[in-house]
Amino acid sequence: MWMRAMIAAAVLAVSPVMVQAEAVGDDGLHIAPWLNDTFRDLREDLDEANANGQRLAIIIEQRGCIYCTQMHEEVFVVPEIEEMLTEDFFFVRINMHGSTEVTDFDGEMMSERDAARRWRTLFTPTILFFPEDVPEDLTATEAAVVTMPGAFERWTTFNMLTWVLDKGYDGEEDFQRYHARMLQTQLSQDN
């Protein structure tokens, strides 16, 4: 009996931290406390993000997306990542096939599905990160300082969020080099 307990303890010691998965709503999309329910007027959302001292980000998802599920159940729930999503970012979700009205930065109104097409979104999840100021005549894809297409693991996501907050996109070190540099330290901490 004690041998089973020792093996279980050893497995837990080397396993990643397991956290509770987020619930799924009637629309088939995950419910997360860091997602803001807004009127999806991007200009208003940007103003609210700025007033809160946060960075605006849009996440585009769809029902049945296995990669969205992976991100919600394995990555977004990592405590350090969830804290950044909650404290430092103002996230608005767009349903890739949804019918809720969206007002783009340039004032054009359309359904979520038409916005996803307009922004040339092919994969879910896709995250668009925005600067604090967006000129009146730009669309979301034109205004985005970074686009994160698809699912990524814990450290890539953590490093992307940090790089955006630090405005790494304005610096000399591109994300791939930044991530490689940071990953060496992070992986050694995991071991």
N, C-alpha and C positions, 0 to 999 in steps of 0.2 A: 504494500500500500504506500509506504513512504517513498518507494522508488517511482511510482506514478506521480506523486506530488513533486518530487525533485525534477522529473522530466518536464512536467507542466511549468514549473517555475523557470527552468532553463529556457523553454520555448518562449515564454512570456518575456524573459529578459532580452532575448535577441530579436523578438518580433516587433514590428512597428506598433505604435500606440493605436489601439482600436477605439474608435469613438462611435457614438450612435449615428446612424444614417438619418438624413433629413426626410421628412414626409413628402409625399407626392400629392398635388392637388387634383381636382376634378379635370383640369385641362391636361393632365399627364406631365406637368412640369413640377420640379422640386420646389418645396416651400423652404425658404431660408430666411433667418432673421435679418440678414444684411441686404436683402433685396428690398428696394423702396417701391411702394405702390404709388405711382404718380399719374398725371394726365398724359404722360409721354410727350410733353412739349419740351424738346431738348433745350431750348433757350431758357425756359423756366427751370428745368432740372439743373442746368449749368449754374444759374443764379443761386439755387438752393444749395448746391454742392459748395460753391464758393462761400456762401454765408455760413456754412457749417465748418469751413476750413478743410474741406475734403476735395478729392479729385473725382470728377465725373467719369463713369465707365458704363458702357452698355454691354450687356451679355445677351447674345442671340442664341436661343435654344429651341428645341422642338421635341414634341412627344415621341417617346420610344428611342431617343438618342442614347445609345449605350455609353458614348463618351461623356455626355452630360451627366449621366448617372455616375460614371467613374469619378468625375471631378467633384460632384456633390458628396459622394459617399467616402471617397478616399483622400481627396486633396483639400477641398474647401473647409472640411471639418478639422483639419490639423490646427491646434490652438493658435499658433503664431500666425497662420494664414487667415483664420477666421477673425482674429483680432484686427489685422490690417483691413480686411474686407469691411468690417464694421466701423472701425475708428477712422480710417484714412481715406476710404473711398465711398462715393455715393453711387451705388449700383442700381441701374434700371434694366429690367429684362424686357426683351422683345421676343415674342413667339414667332418663329420663322414662318409659320402658317396661320398666324392669328389675324383677327379682323378688327382689333382695337385700333382706333385712330392714333397716328403718330404725327407730330409736327417736327419736321427736320429743322436744322439750324437756319436754313435759307427761307423758312416760312412755309414751305410746301407741306400740305397735309395729305396723308395717305394711310392705308391700312398697314398693319405690321408686316404682312406678307409682301406688300408692295415696297415697303421700306427695305426689307431684307434683300429684295431683288435690286432695288435702286443702289444699295450699298454693295452689290455683287457678292453677297454672302453665299458661299458654297458649302461650308462645313459648320457643324455645331459641335461643341460650343465655339462661338467666336466672340472675343472681347475687344471692344474698341475703347481706347483710353484717350481722354481729351485734355487739352491745355486749359488754363484758367480763363483765357479769353479766346473767343472764336469770332472771326469776322462774319458779318451779316450774310454774305453771299456764298458761304461754303455749305456743302452737304456734310453729313457725319463722316463719310469716308475721306473727304478732302480735309476735314478738320482734325481727324484722329492723328495723334502723335505716334501711336503704336497700335498695331492690330495683332492680337494673339489668336491665330486660327487653330482650333482643335484642342484636344486634351493633352495636358502635360503633367508630369509627375510633380511631387511635392517641391523639390528644390528649384526646378525650373520655374514653377509658378511663384514661389516665394521670391526668387531673384528677380523675376519680371516685375512683380508688384513693387519691390524695393527700388529697382532701376527706374521705374516710372515716377515714383515719389521723389527720387533724387534727381529727376530730369536728366537721366543718363543719355537720353536721345539727343540732348543739346551738346553733349561732350564729345571727346575724341574716341572714347572706348565704346565700340558697338556692343550690343547685348551679348553676342556670342562670346566675345573675349571677357566681358564682365562676368558672365555666367561661369565660364571655365575657371576663371580666377577664384570666384567665390565657392564654387563646387568643391575645389580641393580642400578647403577648410571645413566645409559643411560635412562632407563625407567622412573626414577624419573624426569629426565630433560624433557622428552616428556610430562609429566603431568603438 
